[in-house]
Amino acid sequence: MKKNRIVTIVIISLIVLFVTLITLNWLEIEIGNSDDQTQGGRGGGRSTAVRITPVEPGAIERSVVLNGEILAHNQVTIFPAMNGRLVEMRFGIGSRVNRGDIVAMIDPSRPGEVFYHSPVVSTISGTVLSTPFSIGDTLTTQSAVYVVGDLSSLIVETHVPERFVASVTLGMRAVLRFEAIGGETFYTQVTEISPVLDPVSRTLRIRLRFLNPDPRIRAGMFATINLVTDRRVDIPVIPRTSVISTYGSWIVFVVDENNIAHRREITMGIDNEELVEVLSGVSLGENVVSAGQNFISDGDLVRIVD
């Protein structure tokens, strides 16, 4: 009986000792992990690799991409003076005509009556761009017999969506590209703005002149237009990729001299695909995280890489 009691006490003691050892080991692990986390936020332990970019003064542009058509600067449509049948066309597409030249003849005769042919006269000097009708067609005074334009001076015509209308002003610059002239850019300037919007398309017609005319550009060509609607210079800018959108606000991470990342909320100005204007939140000369910012938190230690 006494022997059994001693055995029981020994077994209970061993169990208590075993549990005590397991508990102490677990506490030691937890304390170590806590220390590692604390040190990681204060400059020691593990770090996250990031790339940084200094906040510097620069220029930024906002633009809209449009489609445009190349037209002759002075282009007119020539109409007959009376109704009748087209009996003579004296010029073809590409022909050069002078102001006052007779370009076609109309026979206004009706059954039972004979009249002299009525001449169609060019109102400008230029090149024949279009001849929509053929001999024998019956025309009215609203029929466009010829389209004549001065190809020595070309312009670009395009239509700006309503949401960008307030930004369009005379003298604005635009960059053009042509599929037919790949790899090259051409520079233009807004010279004409329609006073009203098109009631159907809700767009504003504008015209631009070439700053660097090129003989390869021809009337009727299709152009892709990059119209600069806003431009600012000597302002703090940072890479667009460094900004994180979170719950309706914009944040960045700034790295100090101890390689500690600090979360900052910023106010953005204008932006494009590459840069962002910063109105507040960071200062010139500070370093913002431009790569790796999605893997860090406020107070984290970071390792800067190129």
Secondary structure as UniProt FT lines:
FT   HELIX           2..41
FT   TURN            42..43
FT   STRAND          48..54
FT   STRAND          56..78
FT   STRAND          84..89
FT   TURN            93..94
FT   STRAND          96..97
FT   TURN            99..100
FT   STRAND          102..107
FT   TURN            111..112
FT   STRAND          118..121
FT   STRAND          126..130
FT   TURN            135..136
FT   STRAND          138..139
FT   TURN            141..142
FT   STRAND          146..161
FT   HELIX           162..167
FT   TURN            170..171
FT   STRAND          173..178
FT   TURN            179..180
FT   STRAND          181..193
FT   TURN            199..201
FT   STRAND          203..210
FT   TURN            215..216
FT   TURN            219..220
FT   STRAND          222..239
FT   HELIX           240..242
FT   STRAND          244..246
FT   TURN            247..248
FT   STRAND          249..255
FT   TURN            257..258
FT   STRAND          260..271
FT   STRAND          275..280
FT   TURN            284..285
FT   STRAND          287..291
FT   HELIX           293..295
FT   TURN            298..299
FT   STRAND          301..304
//
